[in-house]
Amino acid sequence: GEKWFPASILGLNLSVPLFTSGLRSARVAQARLELEKAQNLKKQVADGLKMAMGQARSDFSAALEREKNTAQMVILAQRIYDNTRSKFNQGLVTTMELTQSHNQYLNAESNHSQAVVQLLDARIRLDKALNQL
């Protein structure tokens, strides 16, 4: 007989997932895409807020100017009406002229009231845009 020599058998079990790196790569790419979308949305919102703030400032400035102008028109219409009333009392103008002068004064008051409401509305919109409301 032949002699048998002790032999050792070494076994190696190697488990390498074939699709893991592809799946991981796809997940990373998807996460990057989601991050980019979120950053774009954030920029759009910021740009929209800046634009709204600029518009609100512009609207407030215009409303303030209109309120000042209509306040001056009220003063002027009041003077004209007072003058016309004085002339009416002296018999120098007709009732029609007095009535027209009074109507112009009332229109000036009405325009000023509307301007004040618009100014307050513009102020509220500006405060909202500045997050101070």
Number of C-alpha atoms within 10 A of each C-alpha: 3 4 5 6 6 6 6 6 6 5 6 6 5 6 6 7 7 8 9 10 10 10 11 11 12 12 12 12 12 12 12 12 12 12 12 12 12 12 12 12 12 12 12 12 12 12 12 12 14 14 13 17 19 14 16 21 19 14 19 21 15 15 21 18 14 19 21 14 14 20 19 14 19 20 14 14 21 19 14 17 22 16 14 22 21 14 15 15 11 9 10 10 14 14 12 9 15 20 14 14 21 19 14 18 22 16 15 21 19 14 19 21 15 15 21 19 14 19 21 15 15 22 19 16 21 22 15 14 19 15 9 9 9
